[in-house]
Amino acid sequence: MFRWLFIIFLVLIVFSSALPWLEKLGIGRLPGDVRFRLFGREIFLPFASTVLISVVVFLIGRFI
């Protein structure tokens, strides 16, 4: 269990550091990604981007 938590933590760090670069490609601005302001903070829920990235990673893992 600890190993999975560590892997998820590393993936979140890599994804958050790559987010500005991915936004230039359109990831994070897809239909289905929700951005809104609440109490002066911007909240971002990337539903469509998460599905797209999951499918791409699944296909890469399937063919390797």
Secondary structure, DSSP 8 states (H G I E B T S, - for coil): -HHHHHHHHHHHHHHHHHHHHHHHHTTT-STTEEEEEETTEEEEEEHHHHHHHHHHHHHHHHH-
